[in-house]
Amino acid sequence: MSARSRRGKRVPQDKNGAPEKTEPELQKGHSHQKDLQRVQEVTTKRILLRVTFIVLTLGIVALLSGRGDQSGLTTFVKQDETVQKRILDVPCSKDYKKYEHFEGCTPRRCGRGVMDGLVTQNEAAQLLRIAKRGLALGGSNGGASILDLHSGALSKGDSFINLYQMMKSNKDRSVFSEDDFSLYRRVKNRIRSAIAEEFGIQQDRLHLTHPTFFSRMTSRAAKTVHDEYWHPHIDKETYGSFDYTSLLYLTDYSRDFTGGRFVFVDKEANSTVEPRTGRVSFFTSGSENLHFVEKVASGTRFAITVSFSCDPKHAIADPHLKS
């Protein structure tokens, strides 16, 4: 069949009356079909690659989850073991070169250590009671609260108050006793002696510094940056005054709380210290001991951070009963 175009030229038609396609048009149609096939092939390959990637990723996650602590996390000291002293030497970072040097004190040998028995169970129990009495007068809206017996700083809501000013205003002097402060000083001195002996420094050049404080951590969601204790950090950079850091734990991991382990961030595998009542952990404060605390999952974790500086300008006095 055929029909005439507007110019009078007869145009071939197919059996349905539609104009028959010319050779160039047929070739163009074949080319278009090939393009569609290529697009479909590429799309199919991309889908297969994506599915393969997802399957492999899920497999790796499942594998690592099944490995537990072996997937890059080791335990330096477990909660259920008692160690008289366990020390790990680590190379000192270069950080100390940019800070003022104090002969006989600035770290030349760096590391971390844990000691059980330096503080007795009775002493730890009394210190826990001190912490609970003070923190009962305040408390953060989030999961981390602090009490500083030196300055009187106490977490309250989303900020801090001065506990001693509040006690003075309320004419309440019964929160702490002189025996409480005497115990606090004795324990602090014992920790300072242990650090000085271990690192071969002169004890009289090691000064208690700020902040030194009680901490209470729970699983409550963070409300301010002060509640976010789980970020890796370096004490020397965070606080400036720190040269040696120590922690005295007042509650037990896995008994009084879950989560909340102390984690040293190392290149090959992170290393944890599991808190135990009366346990003292100490370390040099430079970047050789980058660390964080795991989020507390349940219960309540109590500890004291006791910090020391080689710089006498950063020294703080022992706390005492306010008149």
C-alpha positions in Angstrom: 0.0 0.0 0.0 1.1 3.5 -0.6 -0.1 7.1 0.0 0.8 10.5 -1.3 2.7 13.1 0.8 1.8 16.7 0.8 4.2 17.2 -2.1 2.5 14.5 -4.1 5.2 11.9 -3.6 3.8 8.4 -2.9 4.8 7.2 0.5 4.9 3.4 1.2 2.6 2.1 3.9 2.5 -1.1 6.0 -0.6 -3.3 6.3 -2.0 -1.1 9.1 -1.9 2.0 6.9 1.1 3.5 8.8 4.0 4.9 6.8 6.7 2.3 6.4 10.0 3.1 8.1 12.9 3.9 5.8 16.3 2.2 6.1 17.9 5.0 8.1 15.0 4.9 10.5 15.3 1.1 10.9 19.0 1.4 11.7 18.2 4.1 14.2 15.6 1.9 15.9 18.1 -1.0 16.1 20.7 1.4 17.6 18.2 2.6 20.2 17.4 -1.0 21.2 21.1 -1.7 21.6 21.4 1.4 23.8 18.6 0.2 26.0 20.2 -3.2 26.3 23.5 -1.6 27.4 21.7 0.5 30.0 19.9 -2.6 31.3 23.2 -4.5 31.5 25.0 -1.7 33.3 22.1 -1.3 35.7 22.0 -5.0 36.4 25.7 -5.1 37.1 25.5 -2.1 39.5 22.6 -3.8 41.4 24.6 -7.1 41.6 27.7 -5.2 42.9 25.6 -3.3 45.5 23.9 -6.5 46.7 27.4 -8.2 46.9 28.7 -5.2 48.9 25.8 -5.3 51.3 26.2 -9.0 51.9 29.9 -8.7 52.5 29.4 -5.8 54.9 26.8 -7.7 56.8 29.1 -10.7 57.0 32.0 -8.6 58.3 29.8 -7.0 60.9 28.5 -10.4 62.0 32.0 -11.7 62.2 33.3 -8.8 64.3 30.3 -9.0 66.6 30.9 -12.6 67.2 34.5 -11.9 68.2 33.5 -9.7 71.1 36.6 -8.3 72.9 38.9 -10.0 70.5 37.9 -7.5 67.7 40.5 -4.9 68.8 39.8 -4.7 72.6 42.0 -6.3 75.2 41.6 -6.2 79.0 44.5 -4.7 80.9 43.0 -5.6 84.3 39.8 -7.4 84.9 37.3 -6.6 87.7 37.5 -10.1 89.3 41.3 -10.2 89.6 43.4 -8.6 92.3 46.7 -7.2 91.3 49.3 -5.8 93.7 50.7 -3.8 90.8 50.5 -4.1 87.1 52.6 -1.7 84.9 52.8 -1.1 81.2 55.5 1.2 79.9 54.6 3.1 76.7 56.9 5.5 74.7 56.5 9.1 75.8 54.9 11.3 73.2 56.6 14.3 71.8 54.0 16.5 73.4 56.2 17.2 76.4 58.7 19.1 74.3 56.2 21.9 73.8 55.5 22.3 77.5 57.7 23.8 80.2 60.1 21.3 81.6 60.4 20.7 85.3 63.5 18.8 86.3 62.8 15.8 88.5 59.1 15.7 87.6 58.3 16.1 83.9 57.8 12.6 82.5 60.9 11.0 81.0 59.5 7.5 81.4 55.8 7.1 80.5 53.2 4.4 81.0 50.2 3.3 82.9 49.6 1.2 86.0 46.9 -0.4 88.2 47.2 -1.1 92.0 44.7 -3.0 94.2 45.2 -2.7 98.0 46.7 0.8 98.0 43.3 2.0 99.3 41.4 -0.4 101.7 37.8 -1.4 101.2 36.7 0.5 104.3 38.4 3.6 103.0 36.7 3.3 99.6 33.4 2.7 101.3 33.8 5.9 103.4 34.8 7.9 100.3 31.7 6.6 98.5 29.5 7.8 101.4 31.2 11.3 101.1 30.5 11.3 97.4 26.8 10.3 97.8 26.2 12.9 100.6 27.6 15.7 98.5 26.0 14.7 95.2 22.6 14.3 96.9 22.6 18.1 97.1 22.8 18.5 93.4 23.1 16.3 90.4 23.2 16.8 86.6 20.1 16.5 84.4 22.3 14.2 82.3 24.3 11.1 83.0 27.4 12.7 84.5 27.7 14.6 87.8 30.8 15.9 89.6 31.7 17.1 93.1 34.9 19.0 93.7 35.7 19.2 97.4 38.5 21.8 96.7 36.5 24.5 94.9 33.0 23.4 96.0 31.8 22.9 92.4 28.8 20.6 92.2 26.7 19.6 89.2 23.2 21.0 89.4 20.7 20.7 86.6 22.4 21.8 83.4 25.2 23.8 85.1 27.1 24.0 88.4 26.7 25.6 91.8 29.1 26.2 94.7 28.3 23.6 97.4 30.1 25.6 100.1 28.2 28.8 99.4 24.9 26.9 99.4 25.8 25.3 102.8 26.7 28.7 104.2 23.5 30.2 103.0 21.5 27.3 104.6 23.7 27.4 107.7 24.3 23.7 107.1 27.7 22.4 108.1 26.7 18.8 108.7 27.4 17.5 105.2 31.1 16.7 105.7 33.2 16.2 108.8 36.9 16.8 109.5 37.3 13.0 109.5 36.1 13.0 105.9 38.7 15.5 104.8 41.4 13.8 106.8 40.7 10.5 105.0 40.6 12.3 101.6 44.1 13.8 102.3 45.6 10.5 103.4 44.4 8.7 100.3 45.6 11.5 98.1 49.1 11.4 99.6 49.2 7.6 99.3 48.4 7.8 95.6 50.9 10.6 95.0 53.7 8.5 96.7 52.9 5.5 94.5 53.1 7.6 91.3 56.3 9.3 92.4 57.9 5.9 93.3 56.8 4.2 90.1 58.0 6.9 87.7 61.1 7.8 89.6 60.2 11.4 90.4 60.7 13.6 93.4 57.5 13.5 95.5 57.8 17.0 96.7 57.8 18.3 93.1 54.5 16.5 92.4 51.6 18.9 93.2 47.9 18.1 93.5 46.1 20.1 90.8 42.7 21.0 89.5 40.3 19.6 88.6 40.3 16.8 91.2 36.8 15.5 91.8 34.3 12.8 92.6 32.3 11.6 89.6 28.9 9.8 89.3 27.9 8.3 86.0 24.6 6.8 85.0 22.9 5.7 81.8 20.8 8.8 81.7 21.0 10.6 78.3 23.4 13.6 78.0 21.9 17.0 78.3 25.0 19.2 77.9 28.6 18.7 76.7 29.6 18.2 80.4 27.7 14.9 80.3 29.6 13.5 77.3 32.4 11.7 79.1 32.8 9.0 76.4 34.8 11.0 73.9 38.5 10.1 73.5 40.7 12.8 75.0 44.2 13.6 76.2 44.3 15.0 79.8 47.4 17.2 79.2 45.6 18.9 76.3 42.1 19.0 77.9 43.2 20.4 81.3 46.7 21.8 80.7 47.8 21.4 84.3 47.9 17.6 84.3 51.1 15.7 84.1 50.0 12.5 86.0 46.4 11.3 86.2 45.0 8.8 88.7 41.5 7.4 89.3 40.3 5.7 92.4 37.2 3.5 91.8 34.5 3.4 94.4 32.1 0.8 92.8 32.5 -2.4 90.8 32.1 -3.0 87.1 29.5 -5.7 86.3 28.1 -5.6 89.9 27.2 -2.0 90.5 27.0 -1.0 86.8 27.5 -2.2 83.3 29.5 -0.4 80.6 31.7 2.3 82.1 35.0 0.6 81.6 38.1 2.8 81.3 39.6 2.4 77.8 43.1 3.3 76.6 43.1 4.0 72.9 46.2 2.2 71.4 47.2 1.7 67.8 47.0 -2.1 67.8 44.2 -2.8 70.2 42.4 -0.7 72.8 43.0 -1.8 76.4 40.4 -1.6 79.2 40.6 -1.3 82.9 37.6 -2.7 84.6 36.7 -0.7 87.8 36.9 -2.4 91.1 36.2 -0.9 94.5 39.5 0.5 96.0 41.4 0.0 92.7 43.7 2.8 91.7 44.6 3.4 88.0 47.3 5.9 87.1 49.1 7.1 84.0 51.2 9.9 82.4 48.8 12.5 81.0 50.2 13.0 77.5 48.9 11.7 74.2 50.7 8.4 74.8 47.6 7.7 77.0 44.7 8.8 74.9 41.6 7.4 76.6 37.8 7.5 77.2 35.2 6.0 79.4 32.6 3.7 77.9 29.0 4.9 78.2 27.4 3.4 81.4 24.6 1.0 80.3 23.0 0.5 83.7 23.6 1.2 87.3 25.8 3.9 88.8 29.6 4.3 88.5 31.4 6.3 91.2 35.1 7.3 91.1 37.5 10.0 92.1 39.9 11.7 89.6 43.1 12.7 91.5 45.4 14.8 89.2 48.9 16.0 89.7 51.1 18.7 88.1 54.8 19.4 88.0 54.1 23.1 87.8 53.8 24.7 91.2 51.7 27.5 89.7 48.9 24.9 89.2 49.1 23.5 92.8 45.9 23.5 94.8 45.5 23.2 98.6 44.0 20.2 100.4 40.3 20.7 101.1 39.3 21.3 104.7 36.1 21.9 106.7 34.8 25.3 106.0 34.1 27.5 109.0 
